[in-house]
Amino acid sequence: MIVTLTAHPSLDRAIELDTALQAGGVQSASSGREDAGGKGVNVARVIAAAGVPVRAVLPLAEDDPFRAPLHSTGLDALTVPVAGRVRTNLTLVDPAGVTTKINLPGAALDPAERDAIVAAVVVASEGARWLVLAGSLPPGAPSDFYVRVIEAVRSGLGTGAPRIAVDTSGDALARTVAEGHPDLIKPNDDELAELVGEPLTGGDRVADAVRLARSIVPSRAAAALVTLGSAGAALVTADAAWAAPTPRIRVRSTVGAGDSSLAGYLLADTAGASAEDSLRHAIRYGAAAASLPGTQAPAPTDLPGDDLPVATF
């Protein structure tokens, strides 16, 4: 079992434009879709599509319209009652794959609602192999919210606590790494540079990712999976670092590609794969997601590039 927490879920609306985005103009679109989203939900959908047991924890009001698209995913979802409504994210994709995102803020959670979410995660995580804390925090939530979740899970479940993966950014990532010592973080290179407080060199993206990740692995995080867009991804652990490129694909939408990469890594890891093969699996899942419209969850049959070369650092 893998458990995901999405503290700030979203209704993802994706529109494919016929031409490049023109500010101030009126444009036609070739297609559109609507998906239940938020990083943890995205990760859970990919894991479920692979046939692996997964449970998604998220805040959700009883009368929220988000329940319909969530139900259509077929996910095993543990919803925590709250007063506010799920936000909407809009994604515009032109024929060249250029993506423009407009994200609305979600509803704030009061202290009692946040406490209820933490308690629900502890219950859901019993017997799980991994717990994924993914996405931004809702308005008003303290930047150490994920730290509180980690502490509650580890103290409540002891030696039975799952390993914990974190995919967030900014202050939430900084506090989690500084105080929570997660087992895995999944930033992109820009998020990693912000976390470390060092600029990217603008040269070799892979070398930059490995250099920056090594400054926090394993002292503050046990491992880092760093997604690098078209340059692939790097995996850094206490023992070594590996990197591999992205297979050639036609980009349809990059929304959710990083979430799929994390899901691919977790799927391989729980199946007992090596670090190199887990990295390959992560990259193939991210590429598959980018080749699909909207935030569709890639299935194993969608995966490209089954023999990616892996370099060791």
Secondary structure, DSSP 8 states (H G I E B T S, - for coil): -EEEE-SS-EEEEEEEESS---TTS---EEEEEEEEESHHHHHHHHHHHTT--EEEEEE--TT-TTHHHHHHHT-EEEEE--SS--EEEEEEE-TT--EEEEE-------HHHHHHHHHHHHHHTTT-SEEEEES---TT--TTHHHHHHHHHHHHHGGG--EEEEE--HHHHHHHHHHH--SEE--BHHHHHHHHT----SS-HHHHHHHHHHTTTTTT-SEEEEE-GGG-EEEEESS-EEEE-------S--TTHHHHHHHHHHHHHHTT--HHHHHHHHHHHHHHHHTSSTT----GGG---SS---EE-
